[in-house]
């Protein structure tokens, strides 16, 4: 896995907070109705293609990876944090999890029927998002589906030094406008077929956006 200063900081931070993060992050059944519906729609779209497994990139403790399997998908998880992968394997011993980075996925060309990036791209500096989205395009099979969920804003750059139980951390997060994320996905050769923007409220903190995209046939 090719390392960079930002990846090293993300890995170290999530290794530090992993246990408290796993205890606090919502299970899919606890998500708001629209978020649950989008995951179900993604699963249905991927099943319809019949084109291969789904990679949950930035899977954390594996709760959403397991949910994807409950929705009928063959899913596996990837995360930059070895501690997160350890927790995911302990919680879901029948599923496959591996340490890795979405900037350089150890997956062959056209191998995936789907990719889920669920609140996992926001630590990536904006100038490196084209690298990530190019990896998504490379590893998806023609007709493969991508679901990307992230917080959006007006080109915001946020820094945190404490997180999840007040552990020391070195998180840098970026919130781009939803239109900009759509542009970057399209620039990578992916077709954005749907976009849902949810305003704060009803259990949602901040504005979030869910994108459905596909690789052309």
C-alpha positions as CSV (number, residue, x, y, z in Angstrom):
1,X,0.0,0.0,0.0
2,X,1.6,3.3,-1.1
3,X,1.7,5.6,1.9
4,X,1.4,9.4,2.0
5,X,1.4,11.8,5.0
6,X,-2.4,12.1,4.9
7,X,-3.0,8.3,4.7
8,X,-0.5,7.8,7.6
9,X,-2.4,10.3,9.7
10,X,-5.8,8.7,8.9
11,X,-4.5,5.2,9.7
12,X,-2.9,6.2,13.0
13,X,-6.0,8.2,14.0
14,X,-8.5,5.4,13.3
15,X,-6.3,2.8,14.9
16,X,-6.4,5.0,18.0
17,X,-10.2,5.6,18.1
18,X,-11.3,2.2,16.6
19,X,-13.0,0.7,19.6
20,X,-14.9,3.8,20.5
21,X,-15.8,4.4,16.9
22,X,-17.1,0.9,16.5
23,X,-19.3,1.3,19.6
24,X,-20.7,4.6,18.5
25,X,-21.3,4.3,14.8
26,X,-24.9,3.4,13.9
27,X,-25.8,0.0,12.6
28,X,-27.6,0.2,9.2
29,X,-31.0,-0.6,10.9
30,X,-30.6,2.6,12.9
31,X,-30.1,4.9,10.0
32,X,-32.7,7.3,8.8
33,X,-35.3,5.9,6.3
34,X,-33.8,7.6,3.2
35,X,-30.3,6.3,3.9
36,X,-31.6,2.8,4.4
37,X,-33.6,3.1,1.1
38,X,-30.5,4.2,-0.8
39,X,-28.5,1.2,0.4
40,X,-31.4,-1.1,-0.6
41,X,-31.6,0.6,-4.0
42,X,-27.9,0.2,-4.5
43,X,-28.1,-3.5,-3.6
44,X,-30.9,-4.0,-6.1
45,X,-29.0,-2.3,-8.9
46,X,-25.9,-4.3,-8.3
47,X,-27.8,-7.6,-8.1
48,X,-29.5,-6.8,-11.4
49,X,-26.1,-6.5,-13.1
50,X,-24.8,-9.9,-11.9
51,X,-21.3,-8.6,-12.5
52,X,-19.3,-9.5,-9.5
53,X,-18.6,-8.8,-5.8
54,X,-19.0,-5.4,-4.0
55,X,-16.1,-3.7,-2.3
56,X,-17.0,-1.6,0.8
57,X,-14.1,0.8,0.7
58,X,-13.4,2.5,4.0
59,X,-15.5,-0.2,5.7
60,X,-14.5,0.6,9.3
61,X,-15.8,-2.1,11.7
62,X,-17.8,-3.8,8.9
63,X,-21.3,-3.0,9.9
64,X,-22.4,-1.8,6.5
65,X,-20.4,-4.6,4.8
66,X,-22.4,-7.1,6.7
67,X,-25.6,-5.3,5.8
68,X,-24.8,-5.5,2.1
69,X,-24.6,-9.3,2.5
70,X,-28.0,-9.3,4.2
71,X,-29.2,-7.5,1.1
72,X,-28.1,-10.3,-1.1
73,X,-24.7,-9.1,-2.2
74,X,-21.3,-10.8,-2.2
75,X,-19.4,-8.0,-0.3
76,X,-16.0,-7.6,1.3
77,X,-14.5,-4.7,3.2
78,X,-11.3,-2.6,2.8
79,X,-10.0,-0.1,5.3
80,X,-6.7,1.8,5.8
81,X,-6.8,1.1,9.5
82,X,-5.5,-2.3,10.6
83,X,-7.3,-2.0,13.9
84,X,-10.6,-1.4,12.1
85,X,-10.0,-4.5,10.0
86,X,-9.3,-6.5,13.2
87,X,-12.5,-5.4,14.7
88,X,-14.4,-6.1,11.5
89,X,-13.0,-9.6,11.4
90,X,-13.9,-10.3,15.0
91,X,-17.5,-9.1,14.5
92,X,-18.0,-10.8,11.2
93,X,-15.8,-13.8,10.9
94,X,-17.5,-15.2,7.9
95,X,-16.8,-12.1,5.8
96,X,-13.6,-11.0,4.0
97,X,-11.8,-7.8,5.1
98,X,-8.4,-6.5,4.1
99,X,-6.2,-3.5,4.9
100,X,-5.8,-1.2,1.9
101,X,-6.2,2.2,0.5
102,X,-8.8,3.4,-2.0
103,X,-6.0,5.4,-3.7
104,X,-4.4,2.1,-4.9
105,X,-6.8,-0.7,-4.6
106,X,-5.3,-4.2,-4.8
107,X,-8.1,-5.3,-7.1
108,X,-7.9,-6.2,-10.8
109,X,-9.3,-4.2,-13.6
110,X,-13.1,-4.7,-14.1
111,X,-13.4,-7.1,-11.2
112,X,-16.2,-5.5,-9.2
113,X,-19.9,-5.4,-9.7
114,X,-20.2,-2.6,-7.2
115,X,-18.3,-0.2,-4.9
116,X,-19.7,1.4,-1.8
117,X,-17.8,4.4,-0.4
118,X,-19.9,5.2,2.7
119,X,-18.6,8.3,4.5
120,X,-15.1,7.2,3.6
121,X,-13.8,9.8,1.0
122,X,-14.0,12.9,3.2
123,X,-10.4,12.6,4.5
124,X,-9.0,12.5,1.0
125,X,-7.5,15.9,-0.1
126,X,-9.7,17.2,-2.9
127,X,-6.7,17.2,-5.3
128,X,-6.5,13.4,-4.8
129,X,-10.1,12.6,-5.4
130,X,-9.5,12.1,-9.1
131,X,-7.0,9.4,-8.2
132,X,-9.7,7.7,-6.0
133,X,-12.4,8.0,-8.6
134,X,-10.1,6.7,-11.3
135,X,-9.5,3.6,-9.1
136,X,-13.2,3.1,-8.8
137,X,-13.6,3.3,-12.6
138,X,-10.7,0.9,-13.2
139,X,-11.9,-1.8,-10.8
140,X,-15.6,-1.7,-11.7
141,X,-16.8,-4.0,-14.4
142,X,-18.6,-2.3,-17.4
143,X,-22.1,-1.6,-16.0
144,X,-20.8,-1.8,-12.4
145,X,-22.4,0.5,-9.8
146,X,-21.0,3.0,-7.4
147,X,-22.7,4.4,-4.3
148,X,-20.9,7.3,-2.7
149,X,-22.1,9.0,0.5
150,X,-20.4,12.0,2.1
151,X,-21.0,15.2,3.9
152,X,-21.1,18.2,1.6
153,X,-20.5,21.9,2.0
154,X,-18.9,25.0,0.5
155,X,-15.4,23.8,0.0
156,X,-14.8,23.4,3.8
157,X,-11.6,22.2,5.3
158,X,-12.0,20.9,8.9
159,X,-9.4,19.8,11.4
160,X,-9.9,17.7,14.6
161,X,-7.4,16.9,17.3
162,X,-9.7,14.9,19.5
163,X,-12.3,12.3,18.4
164,X,-14.5,9.4,19.6
165,X,-14.0,9.3,23.4
166,X,-11.6,12.3,23.3
167,X,-8.8,10.3,21.9
168,X,-6.0,12.2,20.3
169,X,-6.4,12.2,16.5
170,X,-5.2,14.0,13.5
171,X,-8.2,14.2,11.2
172,X,-8.4,16.5,8.3
173,X,-11.8,16.5,6.5
174,X,-13.0,18.2,3.4
175,X,-16.6,19.0,2.4
176,X,-17.1,19.9,-1.2
177,X,-20.2,21.1,-3.0
178,X,-22.4,18.2,-4.3
179,X,-22.1,19.6,-7.8
180,X,-18.3,19.4,-7.6
181,X,-18.4,15.8,-6.5
182,X,-20.7,15.0,-9.5
183,X,-18.2,16.7,-11.8
184,X,-15.3,14.7,-10.5
185,X,-17.2,11.5,-10.9
186,X,-18.1,12.3,-14.4
187,X,-14.5,13.4,-15.2
188,X,-13.4,9.9,-14.0
189,X,-15.7,8.4,-16.7
190,X,-18.6,7.4,-14.4
191,X,-22.2,8.3,-15.2
192,X,-24.0,9.9,-12.2
193,X,-27.5,8.5,-12.4
194,X,-29.0,9.8,-9.2
195,X,-28.2,12.2,-6.4
196,X,-29.9,12.7,-3.0
197,X,-29.1,15.7,-0.8
198,X,-30.4,15.5,2.8
199,X,-30.5,18.6,4.9
200,X,-29.7,18.5,8.7
201,X,-32.5,17.2,10.9
202,X,-34.3,13.9,11.7
203,X,-31.1,12.5,13.1
204,X,-28.8,13.8,10.4
205,X,-26.0,16.2,11.4
206,X,-24.9,18.4,8.6
207,X,-25.8,18.2,5.0
208,X,-25.1,14.8,3.3
209,X,-25.3,13.7,-0.3
210,X,-25.7,10.2,-1.7
211,X,-24.6,9.6,-5.3
212,X,-25.4,6.7,-7.5
213,X,-23.1,6.2,-10.5
214,X,-22.3,3.5,-13.0
215,X,-19.4,2.6,-15.3
216,X,-20.5,2.7,-19.0
217,X,-21.1,-0.6,-20.7
